[in-house]
Amino acid sequence: MQNDRRGFLEAMIGDGRPLIVLTGICLGLGGAFAIFQALTGHFMPQDTAYLRMQPEELCGINECRIVHFMIHDRVSFGGALIAISVLYLWLAEFPLRSGEAWSWWTLAVSGITGFGSFLTYLGYGYLDTWHGAATLALLPCFVWGLWLLVPYGTARIPGDGSWRSMFRNEVYADWRSRAGIGRACLLVSACGMIGAGSTIQCIGMTSVFVPTDLAFMGISRLELDLINPRLIPLIAHDRAGFGGAVATAGLLTLAIVWYGRPSPSLWQTLLIGGIAGWSTSVTVHPAIGYTDTLHLAPAVAGTVLFFVGLFLVRRSMCQT
């Protein structure tokens, strides 16, 4: 019997995919915890330390609508993280295992947008130390996994692994067919996610609120500042993080639908990720009473488009 000369880390980490899987699992657990924490009505310890206020104190103002607004951002953020987690796990297990270079570049770009969104939190001066610590702990794991899979030098991904591979798409579909129309719906929905997430992120770094937000809370920016001058920076932090997660989930969905080969696993991944992301972002609004038609319309339209697309591509994906 031949002696196995691999070291412990080499055996555990392999070609880097286990590190991407670990990143995905951690993001999913973080998203689930964010949803749980928000639904209980509690703030994280670092949030209360920064505000020097308990959520119960804020709940005494305007029928608790300030806290409810923060819950709506945090639940949506958690759902987006779970969606990213599911998409990462699929990328690691299927296209990366098959040596499809587009999946490496998709992960790399999503890492820049996702982890890079942490910097947008600084736009209003609130540095979430716990979130920062988690990011600093997870980022090396993600980067190390990508490095081991890098298409250059180590040749872990066979063929032409350069960025030019992103311009070659081997998945063809008649856009007039049932599957083609469904795929178009999914792509448009993903583009909408990127646009919406980027917009929310920019708003979080600048004005923080849109008019319907303040109307829901029944309060002005000046009154929020009078309640607590640290309240708007904390909400801005939530908005920027939520926007970055939605944009990243949209980017991943766009690449996976465009490049991914039709398969049952791809359809199931989109279904699970879609339920996690869209259900949280839509259902949290009626749950807290934030039902402004103008505000809800993009999310509802994106949800309908996404699941109609999934329905239309099901036959072509699940029978391959």
C-alpha positions in Angstrom: 0.0 0.0 0.0 1.4 3.4 -1.0 2.0 5.8 1.8 -0.1 8.9 1.7 2.4 11.8 1.9 -0.2 14.6 2.1 -0.1 17.0 5.1 -3.1 17.5 7.3 -4.0 20.9 5.9 -3.5 19.7 2.3 -5.8 16.8 2.9 -8.5 18.9 4.6 -8.4 21.9 2.2 -7.6 20.0 -1.0 -8.0 22.1 -4.1 -9.6 25.0 -2.2 -13.2 24.1 -2.7 -13.7 23.1 1.0 -12.8 26.6 1.9 -15.4 28.0 -0.4 -17.9 25.6 1.1 -16.9 26.7 4.6 -17.4 30.4 3.5 -20.9 29.5 2.2 -21.9 27.7 5.3 -20.7 30.5 7.6 -22.6 33.1 5.5 -25.8 30.9 5.7 -25.4 30.6 9.5 -24.8 34.3 9.8 -27.9 35.0 7.7 -30.1 32.7 9.8 -28.8 34.3 13.0 -29.5 37.8 11.6 -33.1 36.8 10.9 -33.5 35.2 14.3 -32.1 38.2 16.1 -34.3 40.6 14.2 -37.5 38.6 14.7 -36.9 38.5 18.5 -36.8 42.3 18.5 -33.4 42.5 20.1 -30.3 44.4 19.0 -26.8 43.0 18.9 -24.8 43.9 22.0 -22.5 46.2 20.0 -25.5 48.0 18.6 -27.0 48.8 22.1 -23.5 49.8 23.3 -23.2 52.2 20.4 -26.7 53.6 20.8 -26.7 53.5 24.6 -30.3 52.6 24.2 -32.3 49.5 24.4 -34.9 48.6 21.6 -37.6 48.8 24.3 -36.9 52.5 24.6 -37.2 53.0 20.8 -40.4 50.9 20.8 -42.1 53.6 22.9 -41.9 56.0 19.9 -44.4 56.0 17.1 -45.8 52.5 17.8 -42.3 50.9 17.6 -42.0 51.7 13.9 -38.4 52.7 14.1 -37.5 49.3 15.5 -39.8 47.6 13.0 -38.0 49.5 10.1 -34.6 48.2 11.4 -36.1 44.7 11.7 -37.2 44.9 8.0 -33.7 45.7 6.9 -32.1 43.0 9.0 -34.5 40.2 8.0 -34.0 41.1 4.3 -30.2 41.1 4.9 -30.3 37.7 6.5 -32.4 36.3 3.6 -29.9 37.6 1.1 -27.0 36.1 3.0 -28.7 32.7 2.9 -29.3 33.0 -0.8 -25.6 33.8 -1.3 -24.7 30.8 0.8 -26.7 28.4 -1.3 -25.3 29.8 -4.5 -21.7 29.5 -3.2 -22.3 25.9 -2.2 -23.6 25.0 -5.7 -20.7 26.8 -7.4 -18.2 24.9 -5.3 -19.7 21.5 -5.8 -20.7 21.6 -9.5 -19.0 24.0 -11.9 -15.8 24.4 -9.8 -15.5 20.6 -9.5 -15.9 20.4 -13.3 -13.2 23.0 -13.9 -15.4 25.7 -15.4 -13.4 28.8 -15.2 -16.4 31.2 -15.2 -17.3 29.9 -11.7 -14.0 31.0 -10.4 -14.3 34.5 -11.8 -17.9 34.7 -10.6 -16.7 33.9 -7.0 -13.9 36.4 -7.3 -16.2 39.3 -8.5 -18.8 38.4 -5.9 -16.2 38.4 -3.2 -15.1 41.9 -4.2 -18.7 43.2 -4.1 -19.7 41.3 -1.0 -16.7 41.7 1.3 -16.1 45.2 -0.2 -19.5 46.3 0.9 -18.2 46.3 4.5 -16.3 49.5 3.6 -19.6 51.3 2.8 -20.5 50.9 6.5 -18.0 53.6 7.2 -19.9 56.1 5.2 -21.9 57.3 8.2 -19.2 56.6 10.8 -20.5 53.4 12.5 -18.0 50.6 12.6 -19.7 47.3 13.7 -16.8 45.6 15.5 -18.5 42.2 15.5 -19.3 42.3 11.9 -15.8 43.6 11.2 -14.3 40.7 13.1 -16.4 38.1 11.3 -15.5 39.6 8.0 -11.8 39.6 8.8 -12.0 36.0 9.9 -13.9 34.8 6.9 -12.1 36.8 4.2 -8.8 34.9 4.5 -10.7 31.6 4.2 -12.4 32.8 1.0 -9.3 34.3 -0.5 -7.2 31.2 0.3 -9.8 29.0 -1.3 -9.8 31.2 -4.5 -6.0 31.2 -4.5 -5.8 27.4 -4.5 -8.3 27.3 -7.3 -6.7 30.2 -9.3 -6.7 29.4 -13.0 -3.1 30.7 -13.4 0.1 29.0 -12.4 -1.3 26.1 -10.4 -3.5 25.1 -13.3 -6.1 23.8 -10.9 -8.8 24.8 -13.4 -8.0 23.2 -16.8 -8.2 25.0 -20.1 -8.2 28.7 -20.6 -8.9 30.1 -17.2 -8.4 33.7 -18.0 -11.1 36.4 -17.7 -11.7 36.0 -21.4 -13.6 32.8 -20.5 -16.4 35.0 -19.2 -17.1 36.0 -22.8 -17.7 32.4 -23.9 -21.1 31.0 -23.1 -21.8 27.4 -24.1 -25.4 27.4 -22.9 -27.7 28.1 -25.8 -31.5 28.4 -25.8 -34.1 29.6 -28.2 -35.3 32.8 -26.6 -38.7 32.2 -28.0 -39.1 28.8 -26.4 -40.5 28.1 -23.0 -37.1 27.6 -21.5 -35.7 30.7 -23.3 -38.5 32.9 -22.0 -38.0 31.5 -18.5 -34.3 32.1 -18.6 -34.9 35.7 -19.8 -37.2 36.2 -16.8 -34.5 34.9 -14.4 -31.8 37.1 -16.0 -34.0 40.3 -15.8 -34.9 39.5 -12.2 -31.1 39.1 -11.4 -30.4 42.4 -13.1 -33.1 44.0 -11.0 -31.5 42.6 -7.9 -28.1 44.1 -8.8 -29.8 47.5 -9.6 -31.9 47.5 -6.4 -29.0 46.4 -4.2 -26.7 49.0 -5.6 -29.3 51.7 -5.1 -30.0 50.7 -1.5 -26.2 50.6 -0.9 -25.8 54.1 -2.3 -28.8 55.4 -0.3 -27.3 53.8 2.8 -24.1 55.8 2.3 -25.8 59.1 1.5 -29.4 60.0 2.3 -30.1 56.7 4.2 -33.9 57.0 3.7 -36.3 57.4 0.8 -39.5 59.4 1.5 -41.7 56.3 2.0 -39.3 55.1 4.8 -39.8 58.3 6.8 -43.5 58.2 6.1 -43.7 54.7 7.5 -41.8 55.6 10.6 -43.9 58.8 11.0 -40.8 60.8 11.8 -38.3 63.2 10.2 -34.5 62.9 10.0 -34.2 65.8 12.4 -36.5 64.1 14.9 -34.4 60.9 14.6 -31.3 62.9 15.4 -33.0 64.5 18.4 -34.0 61.0 19.7 -30.4 59.8 19.4 -27.7 61.3 17.1 -26.2 57.7 16.6 -29.5 56.3 15.3 -29.1 57.3 11.7 -25.5 56.0 11.4 -26.7 52.6 12.8 -29.6 52.5 10.3 -27.2 53.5 7.5 -25.0 50.6 8.4 -27.9 48.2 8.1 -29.0 49.7 4.8 -25.5 49.6 3.2 -25.0 45.9 4.3 -28.5 44.9 3.1 -27.9 46.6 -0.3 -24.5 45.0 -0.7 -25.9 41.5 0.0 -28.7 41.9 -2.5 -26.4 43.2 -5.2 -24.0 40.3 -4.6 -26.9 37.7 -4.7 -28.1 39.3 -7.9 -24.6 39.1 -9.5 -24.3 35.4 -8.5 -27.7 34.6 -9.9 -27.0 36.4 -13.2 -23.8 34.5 -13.7 -25.2 31.2 -12.7 -28.3 31.5 -14.9 -26.2 32.8 -17.9 -23.3 30.3 -17.7 -24.6 27.4 -15.7 -25.5 24.2 -17.6 -29.2 23.2 -17.1 -29.5 20.5 -14.5 -31.8 19.5 -11.6 -29.2 20.7 -9.1 -29.1 24.2 -10.7 -32.9 24.4 -10.6 -33.1 23.3 -7.0 -30.4 25.7 -6.0 -32.2 28.7 -7.6 -35.4 27.6 -6.0 -33.9 27.3 -2.5 -31.9 30.5 -2.8 -34.9 32.3 -4.3 -37.2 31.3 -1.5 -34.7 32.5 1.1 -34.0 35.8 -0.6 -37.3 36.8 -2.0 -39.6 35.5 0.7 -37.8 37.5 3.5 -37.6 40.7 1.5 -41.3 40.6 0.6 -43.1 39.1 3.5 -41.4 41.2 6.2 -43.1 44.3 4.8 -46.7 43.3 5.5 -45.5 41.7 8.8 -44.5 45.1 10.1 -47.2 47.1 8.3 -44.9 48.7 5.7 -47.2 48.2 2.7 -46.6 51.3 0.6 -47.4 50.3 -3.0 -44.6 52.3 -4.5 -42.0 50.8 -2.1 -43.2 47.2 -2.5 -43.7 47.2 -6.2 -40.1 46.4 -7.3 -39.7 43.6 -4.8 -43.1 42.0 -5.8 -42.3 42.4 -9.5 -38.9 40.8 -9.1 -40.4 37.9 -7.1 -43.1 37.2 -9.6 -40.6 37.4 -12.5 -38.1 35.1 -10.7 -40.6 32.4 -9.9 -42.3 32.5 -13.3 -38.9 32.1 -14.8 -38.2 29.1 -12.5 -41.5 27.5 -13.5 -40.8 27.9 -17.2 -37.3 26.5 -17.1 -38.2 23.6 -14.8 -38.9 21.1 -17.5 -35.7 21.8 -19.5 -33.5 21.8 -16.3 -35.0 18.8 -14.5 -35.2 16.5 -17.4 -31.6 16.9 -18.6 
